[in-house]
Amino acid sequence: MKSKRTVWISLIILAVASFSCAKSSLASEDDEKAVMNAAAQFYAALNTMFTGDLDQMKEVWSHADDITYMGPAGGFQVGWDQVLKNWEAQAAMKLGGKVEAADMRITVGQDIAVTHNYEKGENTNARGEPQKVSIRATNVFRKEGGKWKMIGHHTDLLPYLEKRGQIGPKAEPNP
């Protein structure tokens, strides 16, 4: 009798676990779509920023103190104040052109998501000449208030931006 009871309890636990996993994978698909949308919004904001307009960029980023930015001009900014100053300096350059994400890979957790991709396109350099962009990028998103917000962006360096000098404030190294 005990063995039948153990079998039934095991079957119930297995059924509950299966249902939980099925429900969780559906939520993961929804989150993956939401992260893809958040990444698309970031790249739309990036292209708008190339015209000097930062409104969309301010929307896609978290405004927390723990966010980080290591962009194509170099430097390492930590916290919304430093990251915003960097974006303001970049917007002022009005690089023009367009950059798009290519070959994006997405990993989604419960509250954190990461995308890895190439950024490909074209901007203008200091002399106003078209300059190809083809760099690697990692984007990190965190779910805040039910929305996926960017908390980290890291790219390869672009020599034509690096030569202009670091854009915005630099984070102090941790001791």
C-alpha positions as CSV (number, residue, x, y, z in Angstrom):
1,M,0.0,0.0,0.0
2,K,2.8,2.3,0.9
3,S,4.5,1.8,-2.5
4,K,1.2,2.7,-4.4
5,R,1.0,5.9,-2.3
6,T,4.7,6.7,-3.1
7,V,4.0,6.1,-6.8
8,W,1.0,8.4,-6.8
9,I,2.8,11.1,-4.9
10,S,5.8,10.9,-7.3
11,L,3.4,11.1,-10.2
12,I,1.7,14.2,-8.8
13,I,5.1,15.9,-8.1
14,L,6.1,15.0,-11.7
15,A,2.9,16.5,-13.1
16,V,3.2,19.7,-11.1
17,A,6.9,20.0,-12.1
18,S,6.0,19.4,-15.8
19,F,3.2,22.0,-15.6
20,S,5.6,24.5,-13.9
21,C,8.3,24.0,-16.6
22,A,5.8,24.4,-19.4
23,K,4.4,27.6,-17.9
24,S,7.9,28.9,-17.3
25,S,9.0,28.2,-20.9
26,L,6.0,30.2,-22.2
27,A,7.0,33.1,-20.0
28,S,10.5,32.8,-21.3
29,E,9.3,33.1,-24.9
30,D,7.4,36.2,-23.9
31,D,10.5,37.6,-22.2
32,E,12.7,36.8,-25.2
33,K,10.3,38.7,-27.5
34,A,10.3,41.6,-25.0
35,V,14.1,41.6,-24.9
36,M,14.3,41.5,-28.7
37,N,11.9,44.5,-28.7
38,A,14.1,46.3,-26.0
39,A,17.2,45.7,-28.2
40,A,15.4,47.0,-31.3
41,Q,14.3,50.1,-29.3
42,F,18.0,50.7,-28.2
43,Y,19.2,50.6,-31.8
44,A,16.4,52.9,-32.9
45,A,17.4,55.2,-30.1
46,L,21.1,55.0,-31.1
47,N,20.3,56.0,-34.7
48,T,18.1,58.9,-33.4
49,M,21.0,59.9,-31.2
50,F,23.2,60.2,-34.3
51,T,21.0,63.2,-35.2
52,G,21.5,64.9,-31.8
53,D,18.2,63.7,-30.2
54,L,18.5,61.8,-26.9
55,D,14.9,61.4,-25.9
56,Q,14.6,57.8,-27.0
57,M,18.0,56.9,-25.5
58,K,16.8,58.2,-22.1
59,E,13.8,55.9,-22.3
60,V,15.6,52.7,-23.1
61,W,18.2,53.0,-20.3
62,S,17.7,52.3,-16.6
63,H,18.5,55.3,-14.6
64,A,20.1,53.3,-11.7
65,D,23.5,53.9,-10.1
66,D,24.8,50.4,-11.1
67,I,24.5,50.7,-14.9
68,T,27.7,50.7,-17.1
69,Y,28.8,51.9,-20.5
70,M,32.0,51.1,-22.4
71,G,31.4,52.4,-25.9
72,P,33.3,52.7,-29.2
73,A,35.3,55.8,-28.0
74,G,36.7,54.1,-25.0
75,G,36.2,54.9,-21.3
76,F,34.2,53.2,-18.6
77,Q,31.1,55.0,-17.3
78,V,29.2,53.8,-14.2
79,G,25.8,55.1,-13.1
80,W,23.1,57.0,-15.0
81,D,24.7,60.4,-14.5
82,Q,28.0,59.4,-16.1
83,V,26.3,57.3,-18.8
84,L,23.9,60.2,-19.7
85,K,26.9,62.7,-19.9
86,N,28.5,60.3,-22.4
87,W,25.4,60.0,-24.5
88,E,25.0,63.8,-24.4
89,A,28.6,64.3,-25.7
90,Q,28.0,61.7,-28.5
91,A,24.7,63.4,-29.5
92,A,26.5,66.7,-29.8
93,M,28.8,65.2,-32.4
94,K,25.8,64.4,-34.7
95,L,27.7,61.6,-36.3
96,G,24.8,60.9,-38.7
97,G,24.4,57.6,-40.5
98,K,22.8,54.4,-39.3
99,V,24.0,51.4,-37.3
100,E,22.1,48.1,-37.0
101,A,22.4,45.0,-34.9
102,A,23.4,41.9,-36.9
103,D,23.6,38.2,-35.9
104,M,22.1,38.8,-32.5
105,R,22.1,36.1,-29.9
106,I,19.9,36.5,-26.8
107,T,20.0,34.9,-23.4
108,V,17.1,35.6,-21.1
109,G,16.9,34.9,-17.4
110,Q,14.2,35.8,-14.9
111,D,15.2,39.5,-14.5
112,I,18.4,39.8,-16.5
113,A,19.0,39.4,-20.2
114,V,22.1,39.6,-22.4
115,T,22.4,40.2,-26.2
116,H,25.6,39.6,-28.2
117,N,25.8,40.9,-31.7
118,Y,27.6,42.9,-34.3
119,E,26.9,46.6,-34.9
120,K,27.2,47.3,-38.6
121,G,26.6,50.5,-40.5
122,E,28.1,53.9,-41.2
123,N,28.8,57.2,-39.4
124,T,30.9,60.2,-40.3
125,N,34.3,60.8,-39.0
126,A,35.8,64.2,-37.7
127,R,36.4,65.3,-41.3
128,G,32.8,64.6,-42.3
129,E,33.7,61.5,-44.4
130,P,31.6,58.3,-44.3
131,Q,33.2,55.7,-42.0
132,K,32.1,52.1,-41.8
133,V,31.1,50.6,-38.5
134,S,31.6,46.9,-37.8
135,I,32.1,46.1,-34.2
136,R,31.1,43.6,-31.6
137,A,28.6,44.5,-28.9
138,T,27.2,43.1,-25.7
139,N,24.0,44.6,-24.2
140,V,22.6,43.8,-20.8
141,F,19.0,44.4,-19.8
142,R,17.2,44.2,-16.4
143,K,13.5,43.9,-15.9
144,E,12.5,47.0,-13.9
145,G,8.8,47.6,-13.2
146,G,7.9,44.9,-15.8
147,K,9.9,46.6,-18.6
148,W,13.3,45.5,-19.9
149,K,15.8,48.4,-19.4
150,M,19.4,48.6,-20.6
151,I,21.9,48.4,-17.8
152,G,25.1,47.8,-19.8
153,H,26.5,48.4,-23.2
154,H,30.0,47.3,-24.2
155,T,31.5,47.5,-27.7
156,D,34.8,47.3,-29.5
157,L,36.7,50.5,-30.0
158,L,36.3,52.6,-33.2
159,P,39.6,54.3,-34.1
160,Y,38.0,57.4,-35.5
161,L,36.1,58.0,-32.3
162,E,39.0,56.9,-30.0
163,K,41.2,59.5,-31.7
164,R,38.7,62.2,-30.7
165,G,39.5,61.4,-27.1
166,Q,37.4,59.9,-24.5
167,I,33.8,61.0,-24.5
168,G,32.3,61.9,-21.2
169,P,33.5,61.1,-17.7
170,K,35.6,58.1,-16.8
171,A,34.7,55.8,-13.9
172,E,37.2,55.6,-11.1
173,P,38.8,52.1,-10.8
174,N,37.7,50.0,-7.9
175,P,40.5,49.7,-5.2
